[in-house]
């Protein structure tokens, strides 16, 4: 399942498609294209999902607040995709209910109700329950909130493990024949007749050269670097980097519900259950003018997020409760909006190349919820260069591990019964991250000793070997922070010991 990284570029022959960028958009396009019979290669300069695609709010959602900006097409597409993705990967995507305390200073109740009515009906909702009014005085969802918030609303969206969504797409692409190259930077791309010559350099300094009939630039925050620095072309579009930061704290309320809080600046903040006993709080929206690699949360953002929590919750966490914080940059299509929160979350394609010329398709913008549809649209744009390409296929296909056949709860019970001598919490971890592929990971393991060395929490040596062999994991951060979230559950000493032996 791993990419054949030992082969020289010439061994790949003439590719149909070379994809630059191993975030969610690049991974989705590589998977879709490989499934249509195209010969595909994907290269990523860092680890997969190391940038934006592992630093999101971890939601598959329609974008309720985008209705205020009249983004009806984007919201409809996202709501439809919410149902498609939920069916495709129920182990890493699951429904979540969001409680929206009413704050009349920000939005009148009739406006919120109208927005939720549209949200319920715009995308043909099938699997998720409809929105409802909530009596915050008498219903348990109101218990952690300050007494002045007496009424609210509740609606549905979905949670997603964002980094694993990227990996599952890449695994599926590799299964369908795609060559997947992590830590391999695109250095230069030049047209040679009817194809591109793409030069790449690995972290170890190894040079590879491949020929491809078309290039896809899915570099996210670095999309313009690829257009100009790699391909030597000019772009008519710009990308706007908007920083979003999140806090992780111990969960401070009872129940599985999340909260959506309206702030006085009319922005909204999500407060979501995370990793069973934690909470994920975010996000901020700040224009980022520096390098995407240098993004980091600052003290003002921490104060901003904590102040919103303190406004709504009786026992809000403080700075001393922060376990972890992370920031990412969203590479949004620059539509010249003054307010970063109003910048469109839609995506735009730019195609360099005419009939008879090999194309470069660059992606500006997008959001994790619409990655699959974006991939379909990207291949539609490339259709004239690939008349032999197969039809769209991903809307009814499961991602690796998603073919559970039963509800996730039933699948977990079945897996626990099959591996009853293993720690239940470890089995639950395998079920949630790997779905039906958990059996590939566990294999003949039947006792705790069969899992190998214990690194802490639910992390054992057997899983490490699987991640190295099947999921391109190399460093401690690959394993602890992206392929899994073990890093949030190991002590400082346990993490240091793991890093020392890796």
N, C-alpha and C positions, 0 to 999 in steps of 0.2 A: 504493500500500500504506500510505502514511502516513495518519494521521487527518486529516479535513478541518477542521483547527483554525481556519480563517478564517471558518467559518460561525457565525452567531449561534445561540444556543440554540433560538430559535423555529423555525429551519430544520430541526431534527431531528424535529419533530412529536412525537406521543405515543410515548414509548419503552415497551417491555415491561419492561426491566430496566436499572437504573443501578447499576453496581458501583463502590464506593469502595475504592480500594487496588490498586496495581499491583505487588504481590508475586506469588508463585507461586499462591496460592489465588485471588486476584482474576483473574489472567490465565487460570487454568484454567477458572474459572466463565464468564468472558466468552467464551472459545473454545467451550466446550460449549454454552452457551445460544445463541450465534449459529448454531452448526451445527444446532440444533433448530428454527431458523426464527424465533427471537425477535429483536426489535429491541433492540440492546444498546448501551449507552455505558459506558465505563470511564474514571474520572478518578483521577489519582495526584498527590499534592502535590509529590513530588520526581521524580527520574528513576525509571524502572522498576527494580525489584530493588535500589534504593539502600540499603534497610535490611537486614532479616534475610535476604532471599532471595539476596543475593550474598555473605553472610558465614557460610555454613554450612560443614560439614566436607566438602562436595562428594561425598557418597555417596548412592547409591540402595541402601538396605539394609533388611533386615528388623528390625534392632535386636536383635542376639544377646543383649545384656545385659538387654533388657526381659523376657526369659523368667524372670529371677530375681524379677521383680515380678508374674509371672502375667498379663502382658499378652498372652495367647495370641491373642485376636481381632485386636489391632493387629498383632502379628508376622505372623500368617497373611495379613492383608490386604496388609501391606507386602511380603511375599515374593511374593505373586501379582502385585502391581504392579511389582515388580522385573523380572519377565519381560515384562510388557506394555510398560513404558517402554523396555527394552532393544531391543525389536523396533521401537518407534516412532521412535527417534532414535539409531541406531547410530553417528552421527558425533560426538555429544556425550556419549553414554553407552556405556561399554564395560566388560567384565568385569575384575575385579581379584582376585588371590589374596592372602589375608591369613594371615600366619604368627603364631600365638599361642604364644609361649614359655610352657611350663608353669611356674607359680610356685605350688608347693604351699602356701605360706603364705597365699595368698589363696583359692584354690579347689582342692579335690581333683580328681584326674584324672577320676574317674568322673563327677563333676558336669559337667565341661567336655565329656566325651564324650557324656553324655546330652543336654546342650544342643545340641551340634552335630548329633546324630541328629535331634532335633526340628527343628532349623533346615533340615536337608536334606529333610525330609519334610512339614513342616507346610504349605508353600505349593505343593506339586505341582511342584517343580523340574523343568525340562525342558531349558533351554539351558546351564546352568552345571554344571561338574563338582562332584562330591560332596566332602565334607571327607575328610581323611586324617590319619594320624599322621605326624610328621616326626622323623627322627633328626637332631637339630641338631649332633651331633658329626661326622657323616660327610656330610651333605647340604649343598649350597652355601648354602641359606637360613640355616644356622646360622653361617656364617663371620663375619659382623659382630658376632655376639653374644658376650657374656662366656662363658667356659668353664663356669661353673656351670649354665648353662641347656643341658641335655643332651637334652631331649625337648620336643616341642611338637605343635601341631596346625595344619592348614591348611584354610581354607574359602574360599568364594566370595562376593563381593558385587559391586557395580558402582560405578564412578566416574561423576560427572556434572559438567558445566560448569553450575553452578546458575544464574548470571545469564543465560546463553544459553537455558536451559530456559524462563525467564520470557519472554524476547523471542520465542522461537519460538511460544509459545502466543499471544502478542499479535499476531504477524504472521498467524497462522492465523485468529484472531478477526477481524482487519481484512479479510482476504480474504473472509470470510463476511459482511461487512457491518457489523461492529461499529465504532463511533466510539471512537477511542483518544486520550485527552488526557493527555499527560505534563505535569508541572509545573502542575497545575490542582487547587487545593485545594477540597474540599467545605466550604462555609461554613455553610450551614443547610439543613435539610430539614424540610418541614412538610406534613402531609396536607391536601389540598384535594379533598374529595369522595372519589372512588374512585381517586385517584392521589396521588403525592408531587410536591411542587414542590421541586426540588433547585437550590440556588444554589451556584455555583462561581466561584472567582476565579483567574485565571492569574497567573504570576509577574510579568507586565507590568502587572497591575492590571485586566485586562479581566474584566468580569462576564459570566457566562453563566447562564441559567436554563432548566431543562428539566423536563418532566413525565414521570413514569415510573409504571407500574402497580405496580412493586415495587422495593425497594432491597436491595442486598447490601452488608453492612459487612464487608469483607475487609481491614481496616486493620492487621491484625497487632498490633504493640505499642500501636497507637493505637486499638484497637477500642472501648475504653470512652470515649475522647474523642469518637468519632463518635456512639455511643449517647447520651451525655449532652450533649456540647457542640454537636453538629450537629443531632441529631434531637430533643433535649430530652426524652429518655425515661430511665427508670430500668432498671437491669439487675439480674437476680438472680444473675448470674455475675460472676466476677472473673478477670482474667488475671494471671499471675505472670511477671514478667520475670526470666529467668535468663541471665546473661552467659556467653558462650562465646568464648574467645580462642584464636587460632592463631598459630604462628610459621612463617615461611618461611626455610629455610636451604639451602645447597647440598646436593645428594643425597650421602649418605656411605656408600652400600653399592652393591653390584653386583646386577643383576637387576631384574625388573619387579615383584617381590612387594612388598606392603605389610606392615606389622607392627602387631599389636594388643597393647599392653602393659598388664598388670594392675598397678595401683599398690597401695601398702600401705593406702590408704583404700578399697580395693575398687572404685575407679573404673577406667576403661580409657582409654588414650590411643592414638590412631591416629597412625601414622607412614607417610605415603603418598607415593609418587612423584608429582611435580608438575611440569608444564611441562618434561618431558624430563630436565632436569638439576638440578631442585630437589626439595625435600621439604617437605610440608605436615604440621605437627605440631599436634595438638589433640585434644580441647578441654578447657577448664576448665568448671566448673559453679558459678556464684556468683550468688546472689540479687542483683538490681540494683534499687535503690530510687530511683534518680534518673530523669531524663528519658532516654528511649530514644535520643535524638539525641546524648547526651553520653557514650555508652559508649566505653570505651577500655581497652586492656590496661594492667595495672599491673605493677610490679616483682615483686610476690609471685607473680603468674601466670607470669611469665617464669621465675623460679627454680623454680617447681613443675614446669613442663613440662621444663626442662633437667635437673632432678634425676631425673625418670623415665627420660629418655634415658640418663643416666649410669649408672643402675642396671643397664640391660640391654646397652648397646653398649660395645664395646671402645674405639672412638674416637668418642665422642659429641661433637656440636657444642657450642660454648659461646656466650656472649653476643656475642663478636666475630664470630661466623658468621651472626648474624641479618641477613637481607636485608630482611625486611618482617614486619610483624605486623598483625593486624586482629582486631577484636572485633565481635560482634553480640549482640543480645538475642533470645532465643527467647520468643515470647509464649505461654507454656504455660497450659493451663486449670488454674486453681488448685483442686487437690483436697485442699489442706491438708496435704500431705506435709511432714514436717519436713526431710528431706534433699532438696536441689534435684535431685540425680540420680535420685531416686525419683518426682519429679513426673511424672504421666502425659504421654506424647507423643501421646495420642489427642486427638480433637477433639470439640467440643460445639457444637451449634447453639442459638441462642435466636431465636425468632420473635416479634416484636411485631406483632400484628394478628390479627383474627378474620375469619370469613366476612363479606364485605361491606366490609372495611377493607383498604386497601393494606398489604402486609406489609413489615417490615424484618427481614431475616435477618442475624444477626451470628454470626461464626465465632470461637470461642475455641479456641486450640491448633492442633494439626496438625503435620505434618512434611513435608518436601519429597517424600519417597517416595510419600506417599499423596495428593498434591494432586489427581490425576485422579479417584480414587475419591471424595474429598471433594467435588469439583465435581458428580459424579453424584448423590451423596446430597443436596447442597444443592438441586439442581433437583428432586429427588424431593419434598423438603419444600415447594417452591414449586409443585408440580404442581397442587394444588387451585385456584390462581389462574390457571393457564394450561392449561386442558383441551385447547387446540389444539396444545400443544407437541409436537414430534417426539420419537421415542424416543432412548434413550442410543446413542451412536455412536462414542465416542472410543477404545474398547478395541481396535478393529482398524484404527485410522487412524494414518498416519505424521504426525509433525510436519514442518514445512517443512524440506526438505533430507534427510529421513530415508528417502526412497524410493530407496535406492541400487541395489537389484536384485541386488547381488552383495555379497560380504564387503567390509568397509571397506578391507582391504588391496588387494583387487582393484580397487576403485573408485579408490583413490589411484594405483595403477599406471596405470590407464586415463587418469586425469586428467593425470598427469605426461607420458604419451606424447602426449596431445592438446596440451599446452602445454609441449613439451620444451625450448623456448628460454628458458623462465622458470626462475628459481632453484628447485631441487627443494624446498628448505626452505620457500620461500614457497608453493608449490603444496600442500605437506603442511599448512601452516597453513590455507589456504583450504578444503581438503578436510575438515579436522577441525572447523572452526568452522561451515562453511556447507553441508557435504554436497553434495547435487546442486545446490543453489543457487549453488555456486561458479562454475558456468558463467554464471549471470546476472551475477555480480560481474565476472568476467574478460571476458566478451563477446568482442570481436574482438582483445583484447590478445594479442600473440604474442611480444613482446620485452620485455626489462627496461624499456626506455624507455617502452613503452606503459603501464607501471604508474604513471608519473608520479614526482613527487618522492619520494625515499627519506628517511624520517624516522629510520631506524635499525632494526636487527634485520630482521624480515620485514615491516615496516610501510611501506606505500607509499600514495601519494595516491589511487590508484584505490579502495582499500578504504575510506579515509576518506569519499570521495564516496558510496560505497554505504551506509555506516552512517548518513550524514546523510539520504540520500534514502529509504532503505528501513527504517531501524530507529530513527528518532526520536532519534538521537544529536545532542547539542548542545555539550556541554562536553568538555574534555580528559579528565576522569574518566569520563564516559560511554563514551568511546572506549577509553581506555587501561586502565581498571580493571574495567569491567563488560562491554561488548560484546566486548572482547578482553582478553588479559592482556599486551599489549605493554608496559605500564608496568613489568613485572618484568624486561624485557629491554633497555630503553633506558637509556643512561647518564643521569646527572643533567643533563648539558649537553644531551643530545638531547631529554629531556623538556621542559626549560625552553624550548628552541628551538621545539618543537611547540606548547607552551602559548602562546608569544608570538605565533605566527602564526595561531592558531585564531580 
